[in-house]
């Protein structure tokens, strides 16, 4: 029985329909599963936290490769299936909780896990991709890497380099915390039901040290986000409109960094944003 047949069998057996409000699409491509597992570089030393396992398509392979798999699932229908499906696996545990409400430091402590060799693997619902990623990064979840399948358009922004064409505020945030790479592009036909857009698997390797030194991390991210709220506006207008500082102050800061008055946020490197934030912090 191939993966597509197995998935359809499970859907029929448990009378499952994809929950659109939770962004559910069931993966049926064995090649994509293989690419995710290989891209995440799972070994028998690893503890894997899987977010949103659904029917357990990835879970099954993760259990064979990893030391332990902790699945986070909110859908009670899926929890019942997973508990029955993997009842004989000693290295499987499921936690019923909203991932956006989980304290990962607390989770690691309660599960008595050493803070190393922890990897996150997930097929994320499109509508909460960014909040989940930013939560993991901003709260400095104690993980080594995050391998995720997400909407292709979002993935491209996450793995773009700061200052490049597709960069957005999240690009700078991800680059600050991670070194990112693309694993594979996933066609719509890899799922049932088919989503309306293509997906992409990317891997975020958590940096041991950020690429820039910041005096005020919170101010840096506030400044970056304000710069991209209205992309057509200049950096000067974007920052002043969002009350980061008054126009005259921002003008002086731009001059001190040899930046033109009409420069836009997307034109700046992460080093320039860091310098701007540090100078602004010293003034404040």
Phi, psi and omega in degrees: 000120179280176186297320179297316179295319180296317180297314179296324177297314180296318179299317180289316182300317185260008178054049184265138166236145181298132179275103184296327181293336177261005177066037184276129169220135186264124183287130182234010181260115178294327180294319179295318177302314179299317180298320180295312182298315180291320180296324180285347179054053181284133177232173180289357176268351191267142167260122181253128171258114181257124180264125177065062184290342179061234181282351178096021181301310178284324183306315182304314181286323179297321180296330179283331187263328189262163175292322184201145177234124175249113183261135177250116185220140182255334184281114184298329178297317180290322179301316179299318179295314182297319180297321179286317185295322185245028182300331184269358179272119181285343185257022181242136175216144180238138179240123178271104181194153173285121184301330180288350180250005183272134171267106187291328174298316179295319179300313180298320179295313182294329180273002179055049182256135172293141184279055173206157182059033175256125181232141176259134175231135184201146167254096191275137172300137185303322190286344179236020180303304185297313178302321180292313181299313182293326176298312181299319183283311184293327179273002178051053177307136185284068181233158181274322181204161178230113178251117188225148171253122185219176178301135185303318182299320179290318180303320182296324178289325182290323184262359177293157176271143176306138179089356180266173189305313185271005184292142173226184181303320182294334178301314181293321180295313180295317181297326179297321184266334192223160162255124188248156178209152176271136177262308180193152172269138186244115179292158182301329183291356180279359184231158162229133346295159180291130174288171181277347183228164175284158178244171177211141175262127177231159178236131177250110178269119184292127179289146173282328177225138177296156182284346178226155179262126182242140175275334181214095184299319182298318179294321179301310182291326177296319180294315180298313182298319179296328181291336184251003181295325177228092191301331183281346181279154175289162178301321179303310181289321181299316182287321180288321179296329179265014174058034174289321176192168179282162187301319183296319179297315181295320177303314181296322179294319179296318178299317182295338179259010181058037179253139180292154183297332183264014180296145178255158182304319183292349179275348186271144172280168179293329178295321179291320176298319180297316179297318179298315180295319181293319177295318180295322180295322179292328177290316182290000000 
